[in-house]
Amino acid sequence: MRLSIAFTPIIAALVLAGCVTSPTHDSKVASSLATAKEGRIEDAIKQVEAQTTGSSKNDLLLNLEKGELMRIGNRYEDSLAAFAVADVKVKEWEETAKSNPAKLMGQVGALIMGDNSRDYEGQDYEKVMLTTRMAMNRLNLGDLDTARVDIKRTHEREAVIAEFRAKETADAEKEAKEKGVTTSSKELNGYPVETLNDPEVLKLKNGYQNALSHYLAGFVYEALNEPGLAAPGYRKANELRPDLPVLEDGLKGLDQRTSFRRKKGVTDVLFVIEAGHSPARLSQKVAFPIPTTRGLVTVSFAFPAIYPDKDAPVINTIKVGDQVLQTALVTDFNVMARKALKDELPGIQLRAATRAIAKALVQDQVNKNFGMLAGLAANVAVAATESPADDRMWRSLPERVFVARAFIPPGDYDVNFGSYSSEIKRITVDGRYMVVPVRMYSNKTYLGSTAKFGTVAVAQTEPAPAATAAKPATKKVVPPKKKADAAATTPATPAKQ
């Protein structure tokens, strides 16, 4: 018997989809990330440069990876060029999010082909980190004014994301209700839900704002002598990562640092210490039971999962010369990535459920109308279409970011970064403000180009004690009985002519 014309295109599409297998993003960047960890950053850059050619020249994610590796290699101008390519893509997303959000919510091809077929728009925290990274590159190039522009763009980007995600959530809930599809993670049989309900994940306010971006904003505005704008940056950093003394001191000490009471003869040094790489998305099989006219049909799909890193880098203190500085963990991208996935999961589940229903209908109708042999072919076709979960993420970002800050007298210092790295780096402290970027791996530490702004205010020496005024000569009083003798011994004053 011949297959029904109505089902032939569906099965053909499923089979064709299964025949097209693309390498995952993680497999593309695994080599360059490993090479960077080994200390061969230029080799790592060459590897990712070879991937950003031809049709991939303007690829959003590959340019993010290239820009980050170039930043680690202190190639800030080249890094900005790569980030600029990625930024064009994100700007396009922003404009569409503001003018036609429904277009972004569509991408119906994912219903049949899977989430890997969707255009990659970047995780929300990646969009925010892109402009933050551009600002940090400007700082390393000594360009405070343009860094200020990128900081402002970061705030504007966060606002666009917040508005769009609110609309998207409402739209997804409406569509799920209309289709009768529930999006409770409890129904994902075999999915590690606990990774998304971790207390650290639940503490985050959202999946795009991070304390590093806002603390850096405060520092840039302060260096530009704009304390009125610096205060909100420090305040937001404290809201995102509360109860950290290093962040609290940024806000509490602002008035003194920007007034005549500021310490003289010292440099305000900010250490930005980044460790490891951001996590990978792993593929997790999840079974969907779909009711049909011939009973339940189970369809399996691959869902992305991110597991907590039990060996996440910890840097509690650093030592600069003889001075020990406390650090603060301001951003954990493992946690942020899981928060982003938690927010994204209902949409992933909705699309997967829709695909599951379509595939289950194919199986059911073929089994019903064409018998076991055709049904077996349909089952093979359905199974062939199931590709690994979408694993696209900006992997070369650090896993964790720490900051430390202190007033340090100008001079040369050895810096020890604690037990995570045995390497000791040498820095020269100078300027009114200074930023020291550091990227650390377990067996390699990269020290970035230090950024210095302004000049060290000259320390006022204690005024010398005022000289004691000489006492006026005391007129000698001659006793009356000795006046005659005194007069006899005193030379006569010459008379005036």
Summary of the structure (lengths in Angstrom):
residues: 497
radius of gyration: 34.0
end to end distance: 154.6
largest distance: 158.7
contacts: 1516
relative contact order: 0.14
helix: 51%
strand: 16%
